Amino acid sequence: MTNPERDPQETSLRTGDVDCGIDVLTPRDVPLGGPRAMRVRRTLPQRQRSLIGAWCFVDHYGPDLVTDSGGMSVAPHPHTGLQTVSWLFEGEIEHRDSTGVHALVVPGEVNLMTGGRGISHSEVSTATTTKLHGVQLWVALPDAGRHVEPGFSHHTPQLRTGPGWQGRVFLGSLLGDTSPVPTATPLLGAELHLEAGAELDLDVDATFELGLLVDRGVLRVHDREVKQDELAYVAPGRSSLTLRAGDEPVRVVVLGGPPFGEEIVMWWNFVGRTHDEIVAFREEWQAQIEGVEDSQDVRDGRFGVVMGDHLPPIPAPALPNARLRSRR
């Protein structure tokens, strides 16, 4: 998914009060395009927190009726220095990228795309999709691995169940399951469902910082209440988490990893290390798409060509007047 903001280097959202190492982050509403555009709720990044482990971008959308929102129609656009992780609750999205991959994003199956040194891709909801609901996530690649060749991984995690709960682990290890999807740094990604009133004690890696995004219901993380669409940040140091559902069933996406430990510059769809590097990425993308109205006519270069997609490629927004700042 592309970042459609007019001024994408700004992250001005406010965090909640920290309580016993648990901080509740509230989302902001971002349109993906024009007035009839699909909208997303963004909880990461924001001014006070840029990353949770290597997770650097969290968009949450739906449930949206395609007849109202127009669905997802994200034309070819570039990425560098990151991985995208697509996880759906409802609907289907068609993915095409410049490595030649053509795949569907469907509920309960994870698609991970490695941008590495440079990739371009498109995402369009299928004609049979009537409702879209899910999350789009980005992972920053460490300096040692951010120039790798682009790639794509797919996995269908097994359903794990217990008293009053069920879950799927799409990255890392949890609930006695381990995902085979390779990542450049240790990561955790899982979807959990708790029945109304259910309680779940999770064994977690004490070196990880964690994010718990509530898709529906009200979740208590120890004694902290997290409402629908909010994201709870849990600092490293806990080897277990106690999760409790309120009077309604809860669905939560769990993200985690050790603190990233590197400063990054993230602007539009690029993750780099310096202002000048981001400027160069932008110039290369613009050179590939200048004057192009059909993605099949995009010039070859760092970001390649998304075969089979005829939408006009998305041009990069104008850079800000000030130099882009690194963040940790």
Backbone torsions as a table, in degrees:
resi	resn	phi	psi	omega
1	MET	NA	142.7	178.4
2	THR	-87.7	158.5	173.7
3	ASN	-95.6	108.9	-170.3
4	PRO	-90.3	7.2	-173.1
5	GLU	-66.5	145.5	179.2
6	ARG	-66.9	-35.0	-178.0
7	ASP	-125.0	71.3	-164.8
8	PRO	-71.1	-5.6	177.9
9	GLN	-84.0	-9.8	-178.3
10	GLU	-85.0	135.1	174.1
11	THR	-136.5	94.8	-166.9
12	SER	-111.6	13.5	-175.7
13	LEU	-74.8	148.8	-178.0
14	ARG	-94.5	141.5	174.1
15	THR	-91.4	165.3	175.5
16	GLY	-83.3	-174.5	178.9
17	ASP	-76.8	140.3	177.7
18	VAL	-79.5	133.2	-179.3
19	ASP	-134.9	109.2	177.9
20	CYS	54.3	42.2	178.5
21	GLY	79.0	6.0	178.3
22	ILE	-115.7	122.2	-176.6
23	ASP	-119.5	132.8	-179.5
24	VAL	-102.4	121.1	-178.5
25	LEU	-103.4	134.4	179.9
26	THR	-103.2	150.5	-173.3
27	PRO	-86.9	165.8	166.9
28	ARG	-120.9	153.0	-175.6
29	ASP	-89.7	127.5	-178.0
30	VAL	-129.7	124.9	176.9
31	PRO	-81.4	141.5	176.0
32	LEU	-97.7	63.5	178.2
33	GLY	131.3	-139.2	-173.3
34	GLY	-84.5	-162.5	-173.9
35	PRO	-63.7	-29.9	178.6
36	ARG	-100.8	34.3	-172.2
37	ALA	-88.0	153.8	167.9
38	MET	-62.7	141.5	-178.5
39	ARG	-116.1	149.2	178.1
40	VAL	-124.8	157.6	175.8
41	ARG	-107.9	117.0	-172.9
42	ARG	-105.6	122.8	177.5
43	THR	-110.1	-12.1	178.0
44	LEU	-148.8	134.8	3.3
45	PRO	-84.9	166.4	169.4
46	GLN	-146.4	171.0	-169.1
47	ARG	-58.4	-39.4	-175.4
48	GLN	-85.7	-16.2	179.6
49	ARG	-148.0	119.6	-178.4
50	SER	-96.6	-32.3	-174.8
51	LEU	-139.4	154.2	165.6
52	ILE	-126.0	106.0	-165.1
53	GLY	60.9	-131.9	175.9
54	ALA	-92.3	-2.8	177.8
55	TRP	-67.7	123.6	-173.5
56	CYS	-122.5	-0.7	-174.1
57	PHE	-158.3	124.2	179.4
58	VAL	-132.0	110.0	173.7
59	ASP	-112.0	137.4	-176.2
60	HIS	-129.0	127.3	-175.1
61	TYR	-138.3	153.4	176.2
62	GLY	82.1	-174.9	0.7
63	PRO	-70.3	125.5	-178.0
64	ASP	-118.4	130.5	171.9
65	LEU	-73.7	128.8	-178.7
66	VAL	-61.8	-31.5	178.4
67	THR	-64.5	-24.8	179.1
68	ASP	-92.7	-42.1	-173.3
69	SER	-91.8	-18.3	-173.4
70	GLY	85.8	-4.4	179.5
71	GLY	75.2	-167.0	179.8
72	MET	-101.3	126.0	175.7
73	SER	-142.6	80.5	-176.7
74	VAL	-103.0	107.6	-176.4
75	ALA	-68.8	168.3	-179.8
76	PRO	-51.8	133.4	-178.5
77	HIS	-150.7	161.3	-171.6
78	PRO	-98.3	162.5	170.3
79	HIS	-145.5	149.6	169.7
80	THR	-141.1	151.9	168.2
81	GLY	66.8	18.9	-177.1
82	LEU	-148.5	170.9	168.5
83	GLN	-120.7	141.6	173.6
84	THR	-102.6	139.7	179.5
85	VAL	-124.3	117.1	-178.3
86	SER	-105.7	127.9	-179.0
87	TRP	-140.4	119.6	-174.9
88	LEU	-110.0	146.8	169.3
89	PHE	-98.9	-37.1	179.9
90	GLU	-145.8	148.6	176.0
91	GLY	95.8	-176.8	176.6
92	GLU	-141.5	142.9	178.9
93	ILE	-129.5	134.4	177.9
94	GLU	-91.8	126.0	-178.9
95	HIS	-110.2	131.1	170.8
96	ARG	-131.6	140.7	177.1
97	ASP	-139.7	173.0	-172.2
98	SER	-79.3	0.1	170.8
99	THR	-88.0	-3.6	-179.1
100	GLY	98.3	1.4	-179.8
101	VAL	-74.9	133.9	173.2
102	HIS	-129.9	111.9	-172.4
103	ALA	-143.7	162.2	174.2
104	LEU	-102.9	140.9	168.5
105	VAL	-97.8	119.7	-178.1
106	VAL	-130.9	158.8	-178.7
107	PRO	-57.3	138.5	175.6
108	GLY	80.6	4.1	178.6
109	GLU	-129.6	133.6	-176.5
110	VAL	-97.6	137.9	170.3
111	ASN	-116.4	123.8	177.5
112	LEU	-118.3	121.2	178.7
113	MET	-110.3	127.0	177.5
114	THR	-95.2	115.8	177.7
115	GLY	-74.7	-42.0	178.4
116	GLY	52.9	-129.2	-176.8
117	ARG	-69.4	-18.2	178.4
118	GLY	156.7	132.7	178.9
119	ILE	-151.4	160.3	168.5
120	SER	-133.2	151.5	-178.5
121	HIS	-157.4	167.2	176.5
122	SER	-131.7	156.9	179.7
123	GLU	-139.9	120.0	-176.6
124	VAL	-136.5	127.7	177.4
125	SER	-65.9	144.9	-175.2
126	THR	-73.5	160.7	-177.6
127	ALA	-64.6	-24.9	-178.6
128	THR	-87.7	-5.4	-178.2
129	THR	-77.9	125.4	177.7
130	THR	-105.0	-21.4	-178.2
131	LYS	-143.1	136.9	178.1
132	LEU	-117.8	135.8	-177.2
133	HIS	-160.1	121.1	179.6
134	GLY	175.8	-163.3	177.7
135	VAL	-131.9	147.2	171.9
136	GLN	-121.9	126.5	-170.3
137	LEU	-128.0	146.3	174.5
138	TRP	-121.2	148.2	177.2
139	VAL	-123.3	127.1	175.7
140	ALA	-76.3	133.3	175.8
141	LEU	-85.0	141.4	178.4
142	PRO	-67.8	160.9	-175.9
143	ASP	-56.3	-37.6	-177.7
144	ALA	-68.9	-19.1	-175.3
145	GLY	-124.1	10.6	-173.1
146	ARG	-85.0	-7.4	179.5
147	HIS	-105.4	17.2	179.8
148	VAL	-68.7	164.8	176.0
149	GLU	-67.7	145.9	179.2
150	PRO	-65.4	156.4	-178.3
151	GLY	-163.5	-177.4	-174.1
152	PHE	-149.7	137.4	176.6
153	SER	-132.5	148.7	179.0
154	HIS	-135.3	143.5	179.3
155	HIS	-152.9	140.6	174.1
156	THR	-110.9	99.0	-177.0
157	PRO	-70.9	149.8	176.8
158	GLN	-72.0	151.1	175.2
159	LEU	-82.0	123.1	175.2
160	ARG	-103.3	139.8	-176.7
161	THR	-134.1	157.6	176.2
162	GLY	-160.2	-175.8	-178.5
163	PRO	-61.4	107.2	176.2
164	GLY	80.7	8.2	-178.4
165	TRP	-148.2	160.7	169.5
166	GLN	-151.0	159.0	-177.0
167	GLY	-162.6	162.5	175.1
168	ARG	-132.3	134.3	-178.8
169	VAL	-105.0	109.7	-177.3
170	PHE	-96.6	-18.8	173.4
171	LEU	-142.7	142.6	176.2
172	GLY	73.3	-153.9	-173.9
173	SER	-129.0	136.1	176.9
174	LEU	-169.9	156.6	174.1
175	LEU	56.8	25.4	-179.2
176	GLY	78.2	11.9	-179.2
177	ASP	-123.6	151.3	178.4
178	THR	-132.5	129.0	177.7
179	SER	-77.7	141.2	177.3
180	PRO	-83.9	-3.6	-176.2
181	VAL	-68.5	123.9	-177.4
182	PRO	-75.9	141.0	175.8
183	THR	-132.3	155.7	-175.4
184	ALA	-79.5	-22.7	174.0
185	THR	-132.2	159.3	176.9
186	PRO	-60.3	132.2	-177.9
187	LEU	-139.6	157.6	171.9
188	LEU	-129.7	134.4	173.5
189	GLY	-147.1	124.9	-177.9
190	ALA	-153.6	153.2	171.7
191	GLU	-112.1	129.3	179.8
192	LEU	-122.3	143.2	172.2
193	HIS	-120.3	129.7	174.4
194	LEU	-118.8	132.9	174.1
195	GLU	-68.7	160.9	178.9
196	ALA	-54.1	127.5	178.0
197	GLY	80.0	-2.2	-176.9
198	ALA	-74.9	155.6	177.5
199	GLU	-129.3	139.6	-179.0
200	LEU	-135.5	125.6	172.9
201	ASP	-96.7	117.8	-177.7
202	LEU	-103.9	128.0	169.4
203	ASP	-82.4	124.2	-177.1
204	VAL	-129.6	162.5	178.1
205	ASP	-74.5	120.9	-176.2
206	ALA	-66.5	-16.9	178.5
207	THR	-83.7	-8.6	-176.6
208	PHE	-88.5	143.7	159.1
209	GLU	-93.5	147.5	-170.5
210	LEU	-126.7	150.4	171.5
211	GLY	-127.4	132.8	179.1
212	LEU	-121.6	106.8	-177.8
213	LEU	-94.2	118.8	-177.9
214	VAL	-88.6	116.9	178.7
215	ASP	-85.3	-37.2	177.4
216	ARG	-152.0	153.9	-179.9
217	GLY	83.3	-171.1	176.9
218	VAL	-124.5	126.4	-176.5
219	LEU	-111.3	139.0	169.4
220	ARG	-106.8	123.1	176.2
221	VAL	-104.7	104.6	-165.6
222	HIS	56.0	-115.5	-178.9
223	ASP	-107.8	14.1	-178.2
224	ARG	-101.6	128.9	179.5
225	GLU	-87.2	132.8	178.8
226	VAL	-124.8	119.6	-175.5
227	LYS	-90.7	171.1	179.3
228	GLN	-54.4	134.8	178.5
229	ASP	78.8	-5.1	177.0
230	GLU	-88.7	159.4	179.4
231	LEU	-123.5	122.8	177.1
232	ALA	-90.9	128.0	174.6
233	TYR	-99.6	129.4	179.1
234	VAL	-118.3	120.1	-178.1
235	ALA	-68.8	157.3	176.8
236	PRO	-60.0	158.3	176.6
237	GLY	120.7	-13.2	178.7
238	ARG	-100.4	133.4	176.1
239	SER	-96.9	-5.9	176.5
240	SER	-150.4	153.6	176.2
241	LEU	-129.2	137.8	174.0
242	THR	-105.6	118.7	-179.4
243	LEU	-111.1	134.4	178.6
244	ARG	-131.3	133.1	174.9
245	ALA	-86.3	150.2	176.2
246	GLY	-81.9	-142.0	-176.1
247	ASP	-79.0	-5.8	179.1
248	GLU	-125.8	157.9	175.2
249	PRO	-59.4	152.3	-177.9
250	VAL	-123.5	136.5	167.7
251	ARG	-118.9	130.9	-177.3
252	VAL	-138.7	140.7	173.7
253	VAL	-101.7	124.0	-178.2
254	VAL	-102.7	125.8	179.0
255	LEU	-124.0	148.5	178.6
256	GLY	-170.6	170.7	177.5
257	GLY	168.9	163.7	175.0
258	PRO	-66.1	150.1	177.2
259	PRO	-47.5	134.5	-170.3
260	PHE	-63.4	-41.2	172.6
261	GLY	78.2	5.1	177.2
262	GLU	-126.5	146.8	173.7
263	GLU	-84.2	139.3	178.9
264	ILE	-127.8	158.7	168.2
265	VAL	-114.3	117.0	-179.5
266	MET	-118.6	119.6	180.0
267	TRP	-144.1	132.5	-175.6
268	TRP	51.7	-116.9	-177.2
269	ASN	-106.1	15.2	-175.0
270	PHE	-113.0	139.2	167.5
271	VAL	-118.0	121.7	-179.9
272	GLY	-136.9	-157.3	-179.4
273	ARG	-124.4	-19.3	-179.4
274	THR	-138.8	160.5	175.5
275	HIS	-58.0	-46.3	-175.7
276	ASP	-64.0	-33.7	178.7
277	GLU	-65.6	-43.3	178.8
278	ILE	-63.6	-42.0	177.5
279	VAL	-57.7	-42.9	-178.9
280	ALA	-66.4	-40.8	177.1
281	PHE	-59.7	-45.2	-179.5
282	ARG	-60.6	-45.2	-178.5
283	GLU	-62.6	-39.4	179.6
284	GLU	-65.8	-40.8	177.9
285	TRP	-65.5	-45.1	-178.9
286	GLN	-63.0	-35.9	178.4
287	ALA	-66.1	-33.6	179.8
288	GLN	-71.4	-31.5	-171.5
289	ILE	-109.5	0.7	-176.1
290	GLU	-57.1	124.2	177.5
291	GLY	75.9	6.4	-175.1
292	VAL	-93.0	131.6	176.7
293	GLU	-111.4	-9.7	178.9
294	ASP	-130.4	128.5	-175.5
295	SER	-60.5	-21.5	177.4
296	GLN	-70.8	-13.0	179.4
297	ASP	-99.0	3.9	178.3
298	VAL	-61.0	137.5	178.1
299	ARG	-72.4	148.5	177.6
300	ASP	-74.2	154.0	-178.7
301	GLY	173.7	-156.4	-177.7
302	ARG	-50.3	-39.9	-170.7
303	PHE	-96.6	-2.2	177.0
304	GLY	65.3	-168.6	-177.1
305	VAL	-127.2	132.3	177.8
306	VAL	-83.0	103.1	-176.2
307	MET	-74.9	140.2	176.6
308	GLY	87.9	-1.2	178.2
309	ASP	-110.9	128.8	-176.8
310	HIS	-110.5	8.1	177.1
311	LEU	-69.6	148.8	174.8
312	PRO	-62.5	132.0	-179.9
313	PRO	-63.7	153.7	-177.3
314	ILE	-84.0	120.7	176.7
315	PRO	-74.7	151.7	177.4
316	ALA	-71.7	143.8	174.6
317	PRO	-67.7	167.2	177.2
318	ALA	-67.7	144.0	176.5
319	LEU	-71.8	151.4	176.7
320	PRO	-68.3	163.1	179.0
321	ASN	-70.1	-31.0	-179.6
322	ALA	-88.6	159.7	177.1
323	ARG	-70.1	143.2	178.9
324	LEU	-70.9	139.3	-176.7
325	ARG	-99.8	145.2	173.6
326	SER	-78.1	155.5	178.0
327	ARG	-143.6	159.3	-176.0
328	ARG	-125.6	NA	NA
